[in-house]
Amino acid sequence: MYVSEWENGKRTISDRYARVLRQLLGVTDGELRDADPVPAAPTADGYDDLLSRIDSASSVGESMVRAFNDQTELLRTMDRQRGAAALVDQMTGHLSALEDALNFAVLPSARRPVALALAGASTLAAWQAIDSGAVERAWRHYELAKRAARDAEEPMYLAHAMGEQAYVLCEAGRPALAVDLVRDAQRTVGSSGSARLRAWLYAAEAELCAHAEMPDDSRRALEAAMAVVPPGPEDRDPDMLSIFLNGAHLARWQGNVLALLGEESAVTSLYGALEVMDPTFVRARAGLHADLAQAHLTRAEYDDAGTHLRQARLLAGRTGSVRQRRRVDLLSARL
């Protein structure tokens, strides 16, 4: 009854129910209520408030920026284990605090570290929005991340935001345009980017080319990624903590691309990645089981495909991933 009255405008959503619904649906308060916030009443003289905000922003030092980055890292860890839907309120508040600090920071020495922290947080928020099915919010967060990266004069962060934003275009049905964007990201960072970031961009290009039905380009990009990824088990990029990539991660990505290309050899790469995968990457594990289901479907191995689809559905449900559930539904229709 309440849902019906909310949808028909007969009852407003109380703050109590809004908190529950935001976490359940993975939406912001503005998206849930579908209303513009009430503007604050203008004051006769706003200079005191402006100067207060500027003074506050100027006091954001190294320790405060470190606290911002620690908060982003905590949200990143919670996201990969619990999913994005339950973190909407925390992520919204975190971005708001970072934006406020950047908007009122005056000198470049104060702006750059805050802008860099905002770029990293915004790409995380954008990927969470993609996972929750909120594609317009994701696009806006990526635009914010790109502006912040330019303000920070950090081409690596700009290229990463562009590369992830390409996935929004792909899932919106424009894979060729997504390929153009990720290649533009590669040109943006050039050879100055870390090897791990360049491998990530090549792997993203390979996946997007597979969606765009460009198999030769996809294989070339995959080979380029394998050639530059750093050896060893370390997966974090010290210059860019939002990048997780090593040989094991790339093997899983390779299997995903080969499955998209319809190659039977995808199964070998994917099972190898499953054996060594970090169990804390719950949502990524759901994607890996979906990849295996797709690879088995290509080989007409329907029982195995069904087994992995059930695992993928279970893990996607645990993290509340709309993106993964949509993929599982599409693959289930092929059984």
Secondary structure as UniProt FT lines:
FT   HELIX           2..7
FT   TURN            8..9
FT   HELIX           15..25
FT   HELIX           29..33
FT   HELIX           47..58
FT   HELIX           62..82
FT   HELIX           85..87
FT   HELIX           88..103
FT   HELIX           108..132
FT   HELIX           135..152
FT   HELIX           155..171
FT   TURN            172..173
FT   HELIX           175..189
FT   HELIX           190..192
FT   HELIX           195..211
FT   TURN            212..213
FT   HELIX           215..228
FT   STRAND          236..237
FT   TURN            238..239
FT   STRAND          240..244
FT   HELIX           247..260
FT   TURN            261..262
FT   TURN            264..265
FT   HELIX           266..276
FT   TURN            279..280
FT   HELIX           282..298
FT   TURN            299..300
FT   HELIX           302..319
FT   HELIX           322..332
FT   TURN            333..334
//
